[in-house]
Amino acid sequence: MLISVVALGKIGLPLAVQFASSGHEVVGIDVQQRVVDLVNQGREPFPGEAHLQDKLAELVPAGKLRATTDYSEAIPGSDAIVIVVPLFVNDDTWQPDFGWMEAATRSFAEHLQPGAGTLISYETTLPVGTTRNRWKPLIEEVSGLKEGVDFHLVFSPERVLTGRVFEDLRKYPKLVGGLSAEGTEKAIDFYQQVLQFDDRPDLAPKTNGVWDMGSAEAAEMAKLAETTYRDVNIGLANQFAKFAEKNGIDVFKVIAASNSQPFSHIHLPGIAVGGHCIPVYPRLYLYTDPDATIVRTAREANMTMPEHAVSAAEGALGGLAGKTVLILGASYRGKVKETAFSGVFPTFAALQARGAVALVDDPMYTAEELSAHHLDPYTPGTPVDAVIIQADHPEYADVTAADYPGVKVLVDGRHSSKAENWAGVTRIVIGDGEA
């Protein structure tokens, strides 16, 4: 097959590589010339994705994968088009911003060919009903073609985590929902050709592979449901954590005990819920189900946790005005160089609002990169009054009070520090009332 992948980001590029690795010819489309140039050189445009560089170095010289900024070079003749363009959500209104996706949709729709039966699969997470009610009429309007005749439109959500995309593609069933039986069949055949799946006896009586969800709406909702569940679960864990702190209880012992019973699956509390997915997708769900009060309450509760951590530092120090506080971790989670919705930003802002001097350290970022994110980088050896662990990078597992001259307070937002390393320091672990 000839496959076009629209947007070569941290999900799109590994997908393009996966398709090419399965023996197909792939053209990637991206608006950034830098990304296109690096891909065409066989070089990864971003670090941290396991096996990506090795696969690029093999596939690009072999002519199996190339990139372009020009839709007219990629779309005509394509058997399948896979769209992984980001969908943003407004921080204030919680409304989705379809701008980038609409621009990409118009661009590829202009080059669709009549009667080709091209498969078009959106993998970007969407509010329920978007594939049918927004993208179908837009594609038909721009192209002048008919869905179900000239092209087949489906939704098939990506279900992977950056850093381990190739592993996750094998691990989880591929969900497919079309607008017609024929479109669904084409999508199932397509994904069976480009993906390989690990054996999953735990899924019995079903098997790991491509799953027909019955409709685009069901596939859209499945992705939103699995991610919103995590946000709601973490919100509950954070509520338990705050109560445990007030009552001298170690919530991590409580959660471990609860989860020893097979019907309990409580997640872990923490300073922030970040990334492109968990903070965003509940808002996309609320876009079409505004009465989902549990979803809204959990999202709002999780957004309070950076403030909660800063308040803990403030209480322990007797005030933050004029104090220097170091935040460990700019990334939204450990071992990933990504700041999307990272807790570092609200934590940094809350410290500054209290008059503190806020500094940030992250082993994955240079001082210049931190400054570009409007964060003040930490210089090792600078005296600090408090340290807040925001990301659980493995480099922070063994740090000690001696690494930070003058430190009096540690607020561990990720349950990753060792008590013996912080002797003589007031150590506060979110959720551990015994710390």
C-alpha positions, 0 to 999 in steps of 0.5 A: 500500500501507499500510505500517507501520515498527516503530522509527524509528531511524537505519535505520527512519526512512529506510526509512519515508521511502523507502517513502513516497517510492515512493508508499505510505502509511506509518505509523511506530511508535516507543516514544519520544514525542520521535521521534514528535513530531519526525517528525510535525512534519517534522523529523529526530530525529537529524542526519547522514542525507543528504537525510532532512530534505528528504524529511521536509519534503516527505512529512509535510505531504503526508500520506504519512508519519506516526508514532505510539506506538500499535500499534493506530493503525498495524497494522490494515489494513497490507499490510506490516509492517517491523521494524527494532527494535535487537537488543543483545548482552551485552558479557560473555556475547556472548549476544543480548538479544531483549527489545526485539524480543520486546516489539515483536513481541508489540505488533504481533502483538496487532493482526494481522487474520485472513485479511489475508495481511499481509507481515511482514518483519524487517530487523534482523540476526538469528542464523540460525534466529531468524525461523522458530524464535523469531518465527513461533511467538511471532507465532502464539501472541500473534495466534492466527493462522497463518503462511502463511494469515493472515500471511506472515513473511520475513527481509530484512536491511538492508544500509546504512550510516548517513549514506548510507542512500538511496544504499545502498538503490539500490546493493545487492541486496535479499536476501529469504528467506521461510518459504514460496514464497507469502511469498517472492513477496509479499516480492519484490513488496513490495520491488520496489514500494518500492525502486529500484536502480542498474545494476550490471554487475559483478553479471552474470550477475545483476542488481541488484534483489530476490534470492530467497535460498531461505529465511529462514536463508540470508538471515539467514546472508548478512547475518552472513557479509558483516559477519563477513567484514569483522571477520575481515579487519580482525583479520588486518590488525591482526595484520599491523600489530602484526608490521609495527610490531615489524619496522620495516615500513610495513604500509600499503605491504604491504597496497597491494602485496598488493591490487594482485593481484586475489585479495587484498582486505586491509582496513586496521588501526586502533585500534578496530572500532566501530558497530552492525554489525561488532563485534556480528554476529560474536557473533550468528553465534557464537550458533548456530555456537559452533565458529567459532574463526576468527570468535571469534579475530578478534573477540577480536583486534580488541578488543585494539587500543585497549589496544595504542594506549594501550600505545604511548603509554605506552611513548613517554612512559615511563609514563602516571601523571599524564600528560594524554592527549587522545583525538580522536574519540568517534564510532566512525568519521569523519563519523558522530555515533554512539558505538555500540561506539566505541573511545573507551570502551575507550581512555578506560578504559585510560588511566584505569587507567594513572593518566592524565588522559583527555580527549576531543574530537569536532567532532560533539559538544558538551561536554555530550554528551561528559559525558553519555557519561561522557567528560571533554571537552577545552577547546582550549588545555589542555596535553596530553602525548599525543594519540591519534587514535581517529576519522578525522573530516576535521577532524583531517586537518590538525591540527598539534602546535601545536594541542595545547600541550605534546604530546610523543607522537601515536598515530595509530590511523586512519592519518590524520595528516600527518608534516610536521604533527608535527615534533618529536613522537614520531609512532606510526601503528598498522601503520607501523613506519617512522613 
